[in-house]
Amino acid sequence: MNFTDAKEIQIDGFTLTIEQVYKIAHAKIGDIKLELSSDSKKRMQESRDFVFDIVKKGKPVYGINTGFGALSSKHIAEKDLAQLQVNLIRSHCTGVGRPFSREVTRAIMVLRANCLASGFSGVNPEIVQLLLDFINYGVTPVVPEKGSVGASGDLAPLSHIALALIGEGEVEYEGKIVNSSFAIDQIKKQAAVLGPKDGLALINGTAVMTALGALAIHEGTDLMKLADVVAAMTLDGVQGTDSAYNPLITSLKPHPGQLDVVVNLNNILEGSEIKDSHRECTKVQDPYSLRCVPQVHGACRQTLIHARDVITTELNAVTDNPLIFVQEGKVISGGNFHGEALAFAMDYLAMGLAELCNISERRIEKMMNPTFSELPAFLVKDSGLNSGLMIAHVTAAALTSENKYLCHPASVDSVPTSTDKEDHVSMGVTAGRKLHEVVFNLKQVLGIELLCNTQALDFQTQKSSPAIEEARNVVRKHIRPIEEDRIFYKDMEKLVRLIEGREILTAIETHAGELR
């Protein structure tokens, strides 16, 4: 493969960002090339040499020449250390369920490589580079979603990746599921040969949890902004008042998220003829789903702010065990593999994103209801003969309801394992998987609200703001106005693609400036 035009990204253990993780996860083969930095190679080799010195001396050290977990008191002879690591990987491949997506698996791999690149694990640098080569050449291990309790590392899912590195697992390569040894041969590399500590280093950490969190935060950041856009469009679609968005109100309750939302809403609505046409009308207050957008969307922003802070820290954290401190001459066992901070943050973020669904569904209902909106019932002429968007609203209600059980926190549970040696766990992967379901549902619900409010705006005789009109034009390039009933799920799918492609946000920001 020719990497001449590829953008090189150096992995050094300390500088990875959420945005880089997302880019690497979604990159086309040949667009990027990941390499270990020279400093990271040096640190890893020094740590590796330290491990071999321990082996030579024969002193029992957990993870190097002992058994694992509840078997840590078992000393393993030097001649069996390589087999010990292979056995570890094979026995820990116990994941079940459908595989993680290509994007999630690529994010997991780069995060595990970044952790090992810090030089505190005693791992062979060549194995870490092979992990990066899998990403570079589009070799994606098949990793079942279920099987991690979020402590002592994401052992089962990471073992499926490690199994692929030693040529015994299954991978997706060039659109087919093949044995990893075949794919390794195709990219002209050699399968990893595990030495002391290598297997444990590959599987003992929070890479799966962190990957799920990082990808959700990247999408969630755009969805938070889009929620402000969609709410503003609905406000004009039902001829609501923006008086509740007066900065004087928010100045008396200056939560950072609320401050940002108020700025966004006023910038998006700037220049709206609809907004300005009813300054003197008899409407005094709108329902909460319109009037309290700053307070609700702002509170949701706070969950994102917290989650971003936690995940950003974890991206460049060392989560292996035991850790090799070469300068101090020590190997120390600890608990950095525990995912409690991540589990809490992802449960919290799931609540914030789900609440955007809650309030969006209420705004959709207001557009369905002619008593409030003064628009045709279900936003279609000849309602009765036509059902209009009646059942699109029902779908939004179903997804909103589903989010409520998805928001039951995984992090409050713990099931002791390994004969009670590992007696408190985080359930962080479960929290991350639920979070991704909430993200999926939010995209659908915001898409449905866009389907509704663009139709509501079509019924208005005056123009909305330049920003909103541009966003409506983007939608109308793909979805024609609703004159009579048609198959609406196809429109809904198109809107989700527009959301994922940032086309609507880009249109808004062209006129309203970059949203907060």
Secondary structure, DSSP 4 states (H G I P E B T S, - for coil): ---TTPEEEEE-SS---HHHHHHHHHPPTTTEEEEE-HHHHHHHHHHHHHHHHHHHHT---TTTSB--GGGTT-B--GGGHHHHHHHHHHHH---EEEEPPHHHHHHHHHHHHHHHHTS-S---HHHHHHHHHHHHHT-EE--EEE---SSS-SHHHHHHHHHHHTT-SEEEETTEEEEHHHHHHHTT-------TTHHHHHHSSSHHHHHHHHHHHHHHHHHHHHHHHHHHHHHHHTT---GGG-HHHHTTS--HHHHHHHHHHHHHHTT-HHHHHTTTSS-----HHHHTHHHHHHHHHHHHHHHHHHHHHHHT----SSEEETTTTEEE---TT--HHHHHHHHHHHHHHHHHHHHHHHHHHHHH-HHHH-S-GGG-TTBTTB-TTHHHHHHHHHHHHHHHHHTS-GGG----BTTTTB-----HHHHHHHHHHHHHHHHHHHHHHHHHHHHHHHH-SS---HHHHHHHHHHHHHS---SS---HHHHHHHHHHHHHTTHHHHHHHHHH-S--
